[in-house]
């Protein structure tokens, strides 16, 4: 689904949590995870690390791999 940034931001504002982030990947089409892979991964990791700092009981037991770099979230 492709929507304008204005509609996406409106939907974002309707999500009922403070644990959220609105990110636009300027150099991507429909697949920022492939077209801006490193930035996408860093954005996700940064968000998760910030959330983990806030929620000490939150643990992720899986691993994420992108561009031959392995991220362990344990």
N, C-alpha and C positions, 0 to 999 in steps of 0.2 A: 504494500500500500504506500503510495507516495502522496504526501500532503505538503502544503506550504508550511514554512516555519511559523507563520502566525497561528495556523490551526494547531500545529504541533505544540506550540507554547501554551495555547489555550487548554489543550488536553493535559499538558504537564501541570498547569495550575490547578486542575481539578483533582489530581491525585492527592489523596488525603494523608500525606505524611511529610515530615520535614526531612526525612532521609532520602533525598532525591537530588538529581543534578540534570540540568538541561545542557546538552552539548551538541553543537553543529560541527560536522566535519566538512570543512570548506572544499576540500579537494577530492571528495568522494561522490560517486553517483549513488547507487542503491546498496552498495556493499562496502561500508567503511572498514569492516573487519579484514577485507582483502586489499582495498585500494589505499588505505592508510593504516595498515596493520599494526605497526609499532605504536603510533599515536593512539589507536583504538585500544590496544592492550594496556598501554600505560594509563589511559583514562579509566579503564575498568579496574585495574589494579589499585590505582590511587583512591578510587571511590571505595573499594572494598577495604583497603587498609584504614581509611578514615572511619568507616563504619565499625571496623573491628576495634579500633581504639575507643570508640564510644560504647561499644557493647562487648565487654570483656568476656562474656560467656559465648560469643559467636565464633565458631570454628568451621573452617572449610577443610574437608579431608581429601579433596580431589586436586589434581594438577592440571595446569593449563599450558599448552605448548603453542608457540607462534614463532616462526622464523628460526627454528632450531634452538630456541631459548626456552628453557623449562622454568616455570614459575610454580613454586610449591607454596601453597597457602596455609600450611600447618603452623 
